[in-house]
């Protein structure tokens, strides 16, 4: 079936005229005469069989039909421009938008990203960090890295790596901790998962004291509070290896508790694109 010939020049003349509400200013933008713009718009109106502008003594105004057509034409030109802009150095750049929990981004992913971009120069990677609460469809994400048990409704999940939790604190505070029971004397910094400290104390074989420390919505913020001596944080030590190596944080006890893992997730309803497959393969290989 033959596709209809699109009057691109006429559509461009219409879009510019609608933006400026002036054939003269549209002509200046398009580097053609006012008469040429007017002629193109007139030809489009004849083709559609409706007027798109009302010609007024001083300028022009869009008709209802013109108002209905403007957003469609502008959206189409924007999409064309965005696609053309993704060609760089003779290569098409495929956009990949990744949501990632901030702890994993800072503690593991960012230092490894140069390797991914070197291996896949044709992928335009966009990272959006979050506090593990994510809406893949609503936020326009291709994939998301999150912490949990891998069971999220409507998603496919690939396990990346485990991240057991253990107490971390500032060196000065750790000097006074001889056993898990000593934690009762200090604020216990918490995430929004209320069961983490009780699970850790059960693993350590020690009764869990009342947990009254402040609640944080991100592990990096909780770690910063622990480094400042504000209390003891229950964190995935693997994500804070640099801080432990630099002795900004100390791990006072060996006990740890597994409450979940990091997963790469995508919607079942979303077909895996080449960029998504490349990122998944690289990520699982690196982990």
Secondary structure, DSSP 8 states (H G I E B T S, - for coil): -------HHHHHHHHHHHHHT-HHHHHHHHTS-HHHHHHHHHHHHHHHTS-SEEEETTEEEE-HHHHHHHHHHHHHHHHHHHHHTTEETTEE-EEEEEEEEHHHIIIIIGGGHHHHHHH-TTEEEEEEEESS---TTTTT-SEEEEEESS--TTEEEEEEEE--EEEEB-HHHHTT-SSGGGGGGS-EEB-S-TTHHHHHHHHHTS------S-B-S-HHHHHHHHHTTS-EEEEEGGGGHHHHHTTSSB------B---EEEEEEETTS---HHHHHHHHHHHHH-
